[in-house]
């Protein structure tokens, strides 16, 4: 992704779009929702002088058994879901790598999107991973010079423009 400023001062983004629907926006939407729910006060809580030393006297075996039971419950409540989440992230990474590999292996086109804050301006499909990065960089350089990316995203060998209907035209 490259963010460039055109000669007229508008900010343009030229990027390669992996997924053409709302799934790609999900992580940023989640971060915004989490950020809205959290308030930071900046206050530091004083623990005071009467904080115990942290040593727990164990009077008998019952307390030891209770501590073991609580530790096992905490393990199942916190550690097991964490491990399941890590396994799920690993599976997601393997799927993403597989998609990337299949796109290259079967020469599926990559979608290059040139957009402003008003929405997408131009889109094109480019065959080849390296070529898509080259077209993205050429389009960003052209936007920085002229404010448009007409030459870089024009129809030519392995570059196919897509009609842009608006920000929600993704399938």
Order of alpha helices (4+ residues) and beta strands (2+ residues): beta-beta-alpha-alpha-alpha-beta-beta-alpha-beta
